Amino acid sequence: MTNDALITALSHLISEERNPETMDIDLLSSLEIVERLNQQDKLVPIAVEQVLPEIAKAVDAITAAFQQGGRLIYMGAGTSGRLGVLDASECPPTFGVSDQLVIGLIAGGQKAMFKAQEGAEDSLELGVQDLKAIDFSAKDIVVGIAASGRTPYVIGALEYANDIGATTVALSCNPDSAIADIAHIAISPVVGPEALTGSTRLKSGTAQKLVLNMLTTASMIRLGKSYQNLMVDVKATNKKLIARAARIVMQATECGEPQAIQALEQTDYDVKLAILILLTGLDVHSAKQQLANQNGFLRRAVEKN
């Protein structure tokens, strides 16, 4: 795309417009600047609220992919890519899943996480190559993230995913964007012009973070990764997490610390099993079987007893 064409394209994006509420921001004191930024940030959850039905559709699709042995792949460039990598990297310790279940891909690769690789986002082919490199298949689902909704790296990946029969989701902050037209499910929270024109690491980035939080958290809950509102698939791999695991068992069963620690030791620090044996009186073997029969849903296993 020529410079003239790119300038024209950007001029039609809401996220690139000038914000009338911050035209004087360079004249303000530090307190006034952060107040103005805070006023703009308050608009973000309202914008996300408007697209909750689309987010729910994506959650259903992600859950279905997981249940069929598929993976969730995030793809983006710059801030969008980093947010995808961040959300993916937090799933294993939070939900006890493999680091291959949710994968974040960023244009330019790992080095782009720490230093901007701006040119990488302009390649349609690079998005395809990155998907092929992880053996992306039709049973997987890809979420393309781009505040502008026009990033070539993301467009290439979404088109390839469509071609091989995978489910595609677009997350952008402009309505009727290019990626929204390509994807099966379009999530487009419109947060309006940024406080600093075009700086989509601000409201747009915050909106994307909120949506990504919802996608993985809701999908994991649908898979049985919680009991009530407790993270019962957390892996106790260090002292802090062992303490957290004990606290979760105590909260779920209203037992004391010694009982929680004993139950965790009996179950090799499996929080779900520890809770189940304390609530039902089952032995470890029977508890494992009952939990397996309920596909890992602890509440169902407890109620089945």
ABEGO torsion letter per residue (X at the ends): XBAAAAAAAAAABAAABBBAAAAAAAABBAAAAAAAAAAAAAAAAAAAAAAAAAAAAAAAAAAAAAAAGBBBBBBBBEAAAAAAAAAAAAAAAAAGBBAAABBBBBBGEAAAAABBBAAAAABAAAAAAAAAAAGBBAABBBBBBBAAGABAAAAAAAAAAAAAGBBBBBBBABBGBAAAAABABBBBBBAEBBABBGBAABAAAAAAAAAAAAAAAAAAAAAGABBEABBAABBBABAAAAAAAAAAAAAAAGBBAAAAAAAAAAAGGBAAAAAAAAAAGBBAAAAAAAAAAAGGBAAAAAAAX
